[in-house]
């Protein structure tokens, strides 16, 4: 089931709405992508960050051809869920493909650790290994990275600190305490806040520096009501954030545009 698309108020029609993290190439949209494009156009969504999961997805990202000037930041990486499902031989091959695909993407990810999925020590060690292998690639190029960290901040942060450098990128679907937030901010990351913000008290997160937060739909993420989120939900999210902060929505939308365009220059307006 899809969430009905929100209607764009005419007063906001000149704003450039952007989504910090989505999966427009996902197979859930294979029969519906042209409709999605029309929804994006009608709702003045002009920029998307596409997070990668595995080689087939990277290829699909490059094949997307929206019928209007939609700016897309393509991000290629080996998602920890994908790492869990495939052999080391497959992962070595994928890593080689990734190294040879860097000219086709604007970032690396989503990579990381998901200890909600990986329960036993062996699976967690395997996730850590392939996370660190991707970080080695990140050290060789000047591209932002997108991290997927679930119930594993206590291990991800030391791994990142061990790199002894400042990063550029986002922590996807971030929802944790202020101390964890500050650890990632100190490393140079932006925190990408998920649709969960519409359902739970966000005030602790919104007390952080507005220039440290971006917002995402993670479409086609399925919510607690078993509804598949559309990219147009970014309207509701940013309007909610603006109201919670007591600022005009145009300021919230413009800040999101600026932060994402600085991180991914391909999103910049000509």
ZIGIWO-V747562 format. One record per residue. N is the residue number from 1. RES is the residue in one letter. PHI is phi in radians with two decimals (* if undefined). PSI is psi in whole degrees, -180 to 180 (NA if undefined). NEAR is the number of other C-alpha atoms within 10 Angstrom. Layout:
BEGIN
n={N,N}
res={RES,RES}
phi={PHI,PHI}
psi={PSI,PSI}
near={NEAR,NEAR}
END
This chain:
BEGIN
n={1,2,3,4,5,6,7,8,9,10,11,12,13,14,15,16,17,18,19,20,21,22,23,24,25,26,27,28,29,30,31,32,33,34,35,36,37,38,39,40,41,42,43,44,45,46,47,48,49,50,51,52,53,54,55,56,57,58,59,60,61,62,63,64,65,66,67,68,69,70,71,72,73,74,75,76,77,78,79,80,81,82,83,84,85,86,87,88,89,90,91,92,93,94,95,96,97,98,99,100,101,102,103,104,105,106,107,108,109,110,111,112,113,114,115,116,117,118,119,120,121,122,123,124,125,126,127,128,129,130,131,132,133,134,135,136,137,138,139,140,141,142,143,144,145,146,147,148,149,150,151,152,153,154,155,156,157,158,159,160,161,162,163,164,165,166,167,168,169,170,171,172,173,174,175,176,177,178,179,180,181,182,183,184,185,186,187,188,189,190,191,192,193,194,195,196,197,198,199,200,201,202,203,204,205,206,207,208,209,210,211,212,213,214,215,216,217,218,219,220,221,222,223,224,225,226,227,228,229,230,231,232,233,234,235,236,237,238,239,240,241,242,243,244,245,246,247,248,249,250,251,252,253,254,255,256,257,258,259,260,261,262,263,264,265,266,267,268,269,270}
res={X,X,X,X,X,X,X,X,X,X,X,X,X,X,X,X,X,X,X,X,X,X,X,X,X,X,X,X,X,X,X,X,X,X,X,X,X,X,X,X,X,X,X,X,X,X,X,X,X,X,X,X,X,X,X,X,X,X,X,X,X,X,X,X,X,X,X,X,X,X,X,X,X,X,X,X,X,X,X,X,X,X,X,X,X,X,X,X,X,X,X,X,X,X,X,X,X,X,X,X,X,X,X,X,X,X,X,X,X,X,X,X,X,X,X,X,X,X,X,X,X,X,X,X,X,X,X,X,X,X,X,X,X,X,X,X,X,X,X,X,X,X,X,X,X,X,X,X,X,X,X,X,X,X,X,X,X,X,X,X,X,X,X,X,X,X,X,X,X,X,X,X,X,X,X,X,X,X,X,X,X,X,X,X,X,X,X,X,X,X,X,X,X,X,X,X,X,X,X,X,X,X,X,X,X,X,X,X,X,X,X,X,X,X,X,X,X,X,X,X,X,X,X,X,X,X,X,X,X,X,X,X,X,X,X,X,X,X,X,X,X,X,X,X,X,X,X,X,X,X,X,X,X,X,X,X,X,X,X,X,X,X,X,X,X,X,X,X,X,X}
phi={*,-1.77,-1.23,-1.00,-1.21,-1.25,-1.57,-1.48,-1.07,-1.01,-1.11,-1.75,-1.18,-1.64,-1.35,-1.85,-1.39,-2.37,-1.93,-1.34,-2.92,-2.70,-2.28,-1.12,-1.44,-1.07,-1.09,-1.04,-1.83,-1.04,-1.69,-2.41,-1.16,-1.12,-1.13,-1.04,-1.00,-1.15,-1.14,-1.06,-1.11,-1.12,-1.78,1.02,-1.56,-1.88,-2.58,-2.37,-1.78,-1.65,-1.61,-1.57,-2.20,-2.94,-0.97,-1.09,-1.17,-1.04,-1.11,-1.11,-1.01,-1.21,-1.57,-1.08,-2.41,-1.08,-1.46,-2.66,-1.26,-1.55,-1.55,-2.19,-1.70,-1.57,-2.17,-1.93,-2.95,-1.78,-1.10,-1.03,-1.12,-1.20,-0.99,-1.12,-1.61,-2.09,-1.31,-1.07,-1.08,-1.07,-1.23,-1.07,-1.11,-1.11,-1.09,-1.13,-1.06,-1.05,-1.05,-1.59,-1.99,-1.14,-1.28,-1.73,-2.24,-1.97,-2.95,-2.03,2.55,-1.61,-2.13,2.59,-2.32,-2.29,-1.52,-1.27,-1.44,-1.54,-1.65,-1.65,-1.02,-1.16,-1.15,-1.19,-1.10,-1.15,-1.03,-1.06,-1.03,-1.32,-1.10,-1.18,-1.10,-1.27,-1.12,-1.08,-1.12,-1.04,-1.17,-1.57,-2.34,-1.79,-2.24,-1.20,-2.14,-2.06,-1.89,-1.94,-2.21,-2.22,0.92,-2.51,-1.03,-1.12,-1.85,-1.15,-1.10,-1.07,-1.07,-1.19,-1.10,-1.09,-1.25,0.92,-2.73,-1.63,-1.79,-2.14,2.73,-2.28,-1.73,-1.11,0.91,-1.26,-2.73,-2.66,-1.40,-1.13,-1.12,-1.14,-0.99,-1.14,-1.07,-1.24,-1.10,-1.11,-1.44,1.87,-1.44,-1.65,-1.73,-1.76,-1.65,-1.52,-1.03,-0.89,-1.06,-1.35,-1.91,-2.17,-1.09,-1.74,-1.10,-1.10,-1.19,-1.29,-1.35,-1.23,-0.91,-0.96,-1.39,-1.86,-2.12,-2.19,-2.32,-2.39,-1.72,1.00,-0.94,-1.64,-0.76,-1.80,-1.49,-1.13,-1.61,1.07,-1.84,-1.49,-1.28,-1.62,-1.03,-1.20,-1.09,-1.04,-1.06,-1.07,-1.10,-1.22,-1.16,-1.10,-1.08,-1.04,-1.13,-1.12,-1.51,1.26,-2.20,-1.15,-1.06,-1.08,-1.20,-1.11,-1.16,-1.16,-1.14,-1.04,-1.03,-1.16,-1.09,-1.27,-1.21,-1.15,-1.32,-2.17,-0.98,-1.10,-1.45,-1.15,-1.29,-1.20}
psi={136,143,129,144,139,152,136,122,139,-33,-23,9,-19,-4,152,95,139,148,125,-14,118,174,66,-23,-2,146,-20,-23,6,-34,6,7,-36,-36,-41,-45,-43,-37,-42,-46,-47,-28,13,35,112,-10,139,143,116,120,134,159,-38,172,-41,-37,-40,-42,-42,-37,-43,-22,-9,135,76,144,21,167,73,126,127,126,112,130,122,132,171,102,141,-31,-39,-40,-39,-29,-13,161,162,-34,-45,-40,-37,-43,-43,-40,-39,-43,-42,-46,-31,2,9,-25,-14,-2,165,4,170,131,175,133,164,-146,134,96,-2,-38,-47,108,-39,158,-35,-44,-37,-40,-37,-43,-44,-42,-49,-26,-48,-32,-39,-35,-31,-40,-43,-31,-24,-8,161,68,147,159,151,122,139,106,115,120,33,20,-35,-21,-33,-43,-46,-36,-43,-42,-33,-22,-18,51,167,139,164,134,-166,151,104,139,45,132,89,-174,173,-36,-44,-43,-47,-33,-43,-39,-40,-27,-8,0,157,152,124,114,132,177,-17,-25,-25,-17,-24,160,116,6,-35,-41,-42,-8,-15,161,123,-27,5,-3,137,171,146,158,-28,23,139,45,137,124,-176,-20,13,33,137,125,135,157,-27,-9,-16,-28,-53,-40,-51,-33,-39,-45,-44,-45,-43,-33,-12,35,161,142,-29,-35,-41,-45,-42,-37,-44,-44,-45,-46,-44,-36,-35,-38,-41,90,-22,-19,-8,145,138,NA}
near={9,11,16,12,17,15,13,14,9,8,8,15,13,9,17,18,24,31,28,28,29,22,22,25,23,17,13,14,16,10,9,10,18,14,11,18,19,14,18,23,17,13,24,20,22,21,24,24,25,28,32,30,22,23,19,11,20,24,15,14,24,13,10,12,12,16,10,11,10,17,17,22,25,21,25,29,28,26,23,29,18,15,22,17,10,10,11,13,9,12,19,13,12,17,20,11,14,22,12,10,14,16,9,16,20,21,28,26,29,27,29,30,29,23,18,10,14,19,10,9,10,10,16,18,13,17,24,18,14,22,24,18,13,20,19,12,15,18,12,8,11,11,19,19,25,26,27,21,23,20,14,15,20,10,12,22,15,11,15,16,15,9,13,9,10,12,22,16,22,29,24,28,23,22,18,13,10,12,9,15,20,15,15,20,18,13,17,16,23,26,26,24,25,21,20,17,18,13,7,8,10,15,12,10,19,16,10,14,8,13,12,17,22,26,26,24,26,28,25,20,18,15,13,8,8,11,14,18,22,24,29,27,21,26,25,17,19,24,18,16,22,17,12,12,15,9,12,12,19,18,13,21,23,15,16,23,24,18,17,26,17,12,21,20,13,16,21,15,11,4}
END
